[in-house]
Amino acid sequence: MRIHFLLCIVLSLVAGLPLTAQPPAPRPWSGGVFATTDSQPYRGATGKTRVLPFVSYRSQTLEWYGPFLRYRAATVSDWHLWLRGQVDFGAFDEDDSTFLEGMGDRSTTLLLGLGVQRNLNPDWSVSLSADRDVFGAHDGVESVLGVTRRIGRPFLPLSGSVSGGVRFQDKLWTRDRVAVSEAQAREDRPRYRPDVSVHPYLSGMAMYRFSERWLATAGLRYEWLDSSWTDSPLVSDKGRLTSIVTVSYLF
């Protein structure tokens, strides 16, 4: 109930935003602090929170938001091709839960990939992306197909978006998250080698401008985990909730 209540807060917050206002002069740079949370669907895990400083930059072709970077390589009509890079934080550490002891820590790595976005109109867009681990932490690939509804405009005091879609994870990505090897198996944790996984998701994002230079954002995403995850002896939950909150200063 708490997961769906939190998601409803963000979705209802952006549902009635005003649609017009005069934009201020753009400020491409900002810096601040972001906090991320992950509910972690693993047995005995209570969730993970990270708080880190960040710097961001935005131009017509380049967008850098802390651990996420993308470059618009080409535009044809309403189609945009993006080159992407982002940090993939490790799914868990073995001390996150007594049940995970002996599983080892999952490594943080770098993902590189491509994304295609089509603007259907000023408010709606569809996108498809694929990202691959390039540092050898798990060598997996994740693809995301999504539809986004923008509400308001970024220069308004309050704006946001809602999105929905599916996340496809190949077997290497899935095994990094939920597999149990022969060496890691024990009586209450049998060997498990899943294949690919597909998870529907729903997300919402809201941005509030305190002033011309100060702003905050809050986002939530809920994923319904498929059987490749829920059949794992490591997993006890049917879904996963992640969030991000930022406070930044524009300069």
SULZI-V498482 format. One record per backbone hydrogen bond with DSSP energy under -0.5 kcal/mol. CO is the residue of the C=O (numbers start at 1). NH is the residue of the N-H. If there is no record, write none. Layout:
co nh
CO NH
CO NH
This chain:
co nh
1 5
2 6
3 7
4 8
5 9
6 10
7 11
8 12
9 13
10 14
12 15
14 17
21 23
28 58
29 251
30 56
31 249
32 54
33 247
34 52
35 245
36 50
37 243
38 48
41 236
41 237
42 45
48 38
50 36
52 34
54 32
55 66
56 30
57 64
61 72
62 59
63 70
64 57
65 68
67 87
68 65
69 85
70 63
71 73
71 83
74 81
76 79
78 119
79 76
80 82
80 117
81 73
81 74
82 115
83 71
84 113
85 69
86 111
87 89
88 109
92 106
93 96
94 97
96 46
97 100
98 101
100 103
109 88
110 134
111 86
112 132
113 84
114 130
115 82
116 128
117 80
118 120
118 126
123 150
124 120
124 121
125 148
126 118
127 146
128 116
129 144
130 114
131 142
132 112
140 133
141 170
142 131
143 168
144 129
144 146
145 166
146 127
147 164
148 125
148 150
149 162
151 160
153 156
157 209
159 207
160 151
161 205
162 149
163 203
164 147
165 201
166 145
166 168
167 199
168 143
169 197
170 174
171 175
172 176
173 177
174 178
175 179
180 192
181 185
182 185
186 189
189 186
192 180
197 169
199 167
200 224
201 165
202 222
203 163
204 220
205 161
206 218
207 159
208 210
208 216
213 250
214 210
214 211
215 248
216 208
217 246
218 206
219 244
220 204
221 242
222 202
223 225
223 240
224 200
226 229
226 230
227 231
229 232
232 235
234 43
238 225
240 223
241 39
242 221
243 37
244 219
245 35
246 217
247 33
248 215
249 31
